[in-house]
Amino acid sequence: SSGINAEWPLRPGGNKKHESCEASVTSVLPPLHKTIEQMMPLIDADAMAFNNYLQAQKMTTVNDEEKLRKEEALEEALLTIIHVPMKIMELGSSCWGDLEKLSTNYNPSLKSDF
């Protein structure tokens, strides 16, 4: 499964010199993986929010009713454009504790993954 494969490079994988850190590494992987799963739909939602904003900008404003509708659509799109990245940042920020634990047990050759 892709979830297991995504975690696999971080697992000590039977190498005796990393055996002592296996428990701490494997304990942080599930919460990190869960956070990534929560972020994936938000990344799509971010793109959709921007597209909604672009569509709202193209709305006609011939009369007062259309102007009002356009203003409301732009406001709704802007709120979503702001909300979605904030949620992504909140989720990312929630990982610092686990990443800190993981960083003490990482394989130096994988440091760019952090």
C-alpha positions as protocol buffer text, in pm:
chain_id: "A"
residue {
  index: 1
  type: SER
  ca { x: 0 y: 0 z: 0 }
}
residue {
  index: 2
  type: SER
  ca { x: 120 y: 354 z: -66 }
}
residue {
  index: 3
  type: GLY
  ca { x: 90 y: 447 z: 302 }
}
residue {
  index: 4
  type: ILE
  ca { x: 332 y: 179 z: 408 }
}
residue {
  index: 5
  type: ASN
  ca { x: 565 y: 260 z: 120 }
}
residue {
  index: 6
  type: ALA
  ca { x: 567 y: 626 z: 217 }
}
residue {
  index: 7
  type: GLU
  ca { x: 676 y: 533 z: 569 }
}
residue {
  index: 8
  type: TRP
  ca { x: 926 y: 269 z: 463 }
}
residue {
  index: 9
  type: PRO
  ca { x: 1237 y: 491 z: 414 }
}
residue {
  index: 10
  type: LEU
  ca { x: 1201 y: 608 z: 773 }
}
residue {
  index: 11
  type: ARG
  ca { x: 1194 y: 260 z: 921 }
}
residue {
  index: 12
  type: PRO
  ca { x: 1522 y: 119 z: 1049 }
}
residue {
  index: 13
  type: GLY
  ca { x: 1431 y: -202 z: 865 }
}
residue {
  index: 14
  type: GLY
  ca { x: 1629 y: -459 z: 1058 }
}
residue {
  index: 15
  type: ASN
  ca { x: 1962 y: -281 z: 1047 }
}
residue {
  index: 16
  type: LYS
  ca { x: 2119 y: -368 z: 1383 }
}
residue {
  index: 17
  type: LYS
  ca { x: 2284 y: -29 z: 1431 }
}
residue {
  index: 18
  type: HIS
  ca { x: 1938 y: 137 z: 1418 }
}
residue {
  index: 19
  type: GLU
  ca { x: 1761 y: -122 z: 1632 }
}
residue {
  index: 20
  type: SER
  ca { x: 1765 y: 99 z: 1942 }
}
residue {
  index: 21
  type: CYS
  ca { x: 1565 y: 376 z: 1776 }
}
residue {
  index: 22
  type: GLU
  ca { x: 1308 y: 159 z: 1597 }
}
residue {
  index: 23
  type: ALA
  ca { x: 1040 y: 194 z: 1866 }
}
residue {
  index: 24
  type: SER
  ca { x: 1063 y: 574 z: 1881 }
}
residue {
  index: 25
  type: VAL
  ca { x: 1066 y: 606 z: 1503 }
}
residue {
  index: 26
  type: THR
  ca { x: 773 y: 375 z: 1445 }
}
residue {
  index: 27
  type: SER
  ca { x: 572 y: 546 z: 1721 }
}
residue {
  index: 28
  type: VAL
  ca { x: 575 y: 882 z: 1539 }
}
residue {
  index: 29
  type: LEU
  ca { x: 498 y: 749 z: 1192 }
}
residue {
  index: 30
  type: PRO
  ca { x: 121 y: 688 z: 1237 }
}
residue {
  index: 31
  type: PRO
  ca { x: 43 y: 1044 z: 1358 }
}
residue {
  index: 32
  type: LEU
  ca { x: 259 y: 1194 z: 1082 }
}
residue {
  index: 33
  type: HIS
  ca { x: 92 y: 975 z: 821 }
}
residue {
  index: 34
  type: LYS
  ca { x: -253 y: 1071 z: 953 }
}
residue {
  index: 35
  type: THR
  ca { x: -164 y: 1440 z: 922 }
}
residue {
  index: 36
  type: ILE
  ca { x: -48 y: 1391 z: 564 }
}
residue {
  index: 37
  type: GLU
  ca { x: -376 y: 1218 z: 484 }
}
residue {
  index: 38
  type: GLN
  ca { x: -565 y: 1514 z: 634 }
}
residue {
  index: 39
  type: MET
  ca { x: -362 y: 1758 z: 424 }
}
residue {
  index: 40
  type: MET
  ca { x: -415 y: 1592 z: 86 }
}
residue {
  index: 41
  type: PRO
  ca { x: -777 y: 1702 z: 32 }
}
residue {
  index: 42
  type: LEU
  ca { x: -687 y: 2051 z: 157 }
}
residue {
  index: 43
  type: ILE
  ca { x: -428 y: 2089 z: -118 }
}
residue {
  index: 44
  type: ASP
  ca { x: -700 y: 2018 z: -374 }
}
residue {
  index: 45
  type: ALA
  ca { x: -937 y: 2253 z: -191 }
}
residue {
  index: 46
  type: ASP
  ca { x: -676 y: 2529 z: -209 }
}
residue {
  index: 47
  type: ALA
  ca { x: -657 y: 2501 z: -588 }
}
residue {
  index: 48
  type: MET
  ca { x: -1036 y: 2491 z: -614 }
}
residue {
  index: 49
  type: ALA
  ca { x: -1070 y: 2801 z: -395 }
}
residue {
  index: 50
  type: PHE
  ca { x: -837 y: 2995 z: -621 }
}
residue {
  index: 51
  type: ASN
  ca { x: -1030 y: 2878 z: -928 }
}
residue {
  index: 52
  type: ASN
  ca { x: -1354 y: 2992 z: -762 }
}
residue {
  index: 53
  type: TYR
  ca { x: -1200 y: 3333 z: -704 }
}
residue {
  index: 54
  type: LEU
  ca { x: -1096 y: 3360 z: -1068 }
}
residue {
  index: 55
  type: GLN
  ca { x: -1446 y: 3262 z: -1178 }
}
residue {
  index: 56
  type: ALA
  ca { x: -1598 y: 3521 z: -946 }
}
residue {
  index: 57
  type: GLN
  ca { x: -1375 y: 3789 z: -1094 }
}
residue {
  index: 58
  type: LYS
  ca { x: -1513 y: 3708 z: -1439 }
}
residue {
  index: 59
  type: MET
  ca { x: -1875 y: 3751 z: -1332 }
}
residue {
  index: 60
  type: THR
  ca { x: -2065 y: 4027 z: -1511 }
}
residue {
  index: 61
  type: THR
  ca { x: -2172 y: 4342 z: -1330 }
}
residue {
  index: 62
  type: VAL
  ca { x: -2434 y: 4490 z: -1561 }
}
residue {
  index: 63
  type: ASN
  ca { x: -2684 y: 4569 z: -1286 }
}
residue {
  index: 64
  type: ASP
  ca { x: -2687 y: 4608 z: -908 }
}
residue {
  index: 65
  type: GLU
  ca { x: -2802 y: 4251 z: -850 }
}
residue {
  index: 66
  type: GLU
  ca { x: -2509 y: 4109 z: -1050 }
}
residue {
  index: 67
  type: LYS
  ca { x: -2267 y: 4345 z: -872 }
}
residue {
  index: 68
  type: LEU
  ca { x: -2395 y: 4220 z: -536 }
}
residue {
  index: 69
  type: ARG
  ca { x: -2372 y: 3856 z: -647 }
}
residue {
  index: 70
  type: LYS
  ca { x: -2014 y: 3913 z: -767 }
}
residue {
  index: 71
  type: GLU
  ca { x: -1914 y: 4083 z: -439 }
}
residue {
  index: 72
  type: GLU
  ca { x: -2059 y: 3795 z: -238 }
}
residue {
  index: 73
  type: ALA
  ca { x: -1887 y: 3535 z: -456 }
}
residue {
  index: 74
  type: LEU
  ca { x: -1553 y: 3717 z: -427 }
}
residue {
  index: 75
  type: GLU
  ca { x: -1588 y: 3748 z: -50 }
}
residue {
  index: 76
  type: GLU
  ca { x: -1673 y: 3379 z: -12 }
}
residue {
  index: 77
  type: ALA
  ca { x: -1383 y: 3279 z: -237 }
}
residue {
  index: 78
  type: LEU
  ca { x: -1138 y: 3503 z: -47 }
}
residue {
  index: 79
  type: LEU
  ca { x: -1245 y: 3359 z: 288 }
}
residue {
  index: 80
  type: THR
  ca { x: -1182 y: 3009 z: 153 }
}
residue {
  index: 81
  type: ILE
  ca { x: -849 y: 3117 z: 2 }
}
residue {
  index: 82
  type: ILE
  ca { x: -746 y: 3233 z: 349 }
}
residue {
  index: 83
  type: HIS
  ca { x: -899 y: 2947 z: 550 }
}
residue {
  index: 84
  type: VAL
  ca { x: -755 y: 2653 z: 356 }
}
residue {
  index: 85
  type: PRO
  ca { x: -383 y: 2747 z: 379 }
}
residue {
  index: 86
  type: MET
  ca { x: -432 y: 2834 z: 747 }
}
residue {
  index: 87
  type: LYS
  ca { x: -569 y: 2484 z: 809 }
}
residue {
  index: 88
  type: ILE
  ca { x: -274 y: 2333 z: 619 }
}
residue {
  index: 89
  type: MET
  ca { x: -33 y: 2538 z: 833 }
}
residue {
  index: 90
  type: GLU
  ca { x: -212 y: 2436 z: 1153 }
}
residue {
  index: 91
  type: LEU
  ca { x: -185 y: 2069 z: 1058 }
}
residue {
  index: 92
  type: GLY
  ca { x: 181 y: 2110 z: 963 }
}
residue {
  index: 93
  type: SER
  ca { x: 254 y: 2292 z: 1285 }
}
residue {
  index: 94
  type: SER
  ca { x: 98 y: 2009 z: 1484 }
}
residue {
  index: 95
  type: CYS
  ca { x: 378 y: 1781 z: 1359 }
}
residue {
  index: 96
  type: TRP
  ca { x: 671 y: 1964 z: 1519 }
}
residue {
  index: 97
  type: GLY
  ca { x: 677 y: 1746 z: 1832 }
}
residue {
  index: 98
  type: ASP
  ca { x: 682 y: 1423 z: 1632 }
}
residue {
  index: 99
  type: LEU
  ca { x: 937 y: 1562 z: 1387 }
}
residue {
  index: 100
  type: GLU
  ca { x: 1158 y: 1662 z: 1678 }
}
residue {
  index: 101
  type: LYS
  ca { x: 1140 y: 1307 z: 1817 }
}
residue {
  index: 102
  type: LEU
  ca { x: 1212 y: 1168 z: 1473 }
}
residue {
  index: 103
  type: SER
  ca { x: 1506 y: 1402 z: 1414 }
}
residue {
  index: 104
  type: THR
  ca { x: 1694 y: 1257 z: 1710 }
}
residue {
  index: 105
  type: ASN
  ca { x: 1682 y: 912 z: 1551 }
}
residue {
  index: 106
  type: TYR
  ca { x: 1721 y: 985 z: 1181 }
}
residue {
  index: 107
  type: ASN
  ca { x: 1964 y: 834 z: 939 }
}
residue {
  index: 108
  type: PRO
  ca { x: 2206 y: 1119 z: 847 }
}
residue {
  index: 109
  type: SER
  ca { x: 2194 y: 1016 z: 482 }
}
residue {
  index: 110
  type: LEU
  ca { x: 1819 y: 1098 z: 484 }
}
residue {
  index: 111
  type: LYS
  ca { x: 1847 y: 1443 z: 645 }
}
residue {
  index: 112
  type: SER
  ca { x: 1714 y: 1616 z: 334 }
}
residue {
  index: 113
  type: ASP
  ca { x: 1380 y: 1438 z: 392 }
}
residue {
  index: 114
  type: PHE
  ca { x: 1325 y: 1657 z: 696 }
}
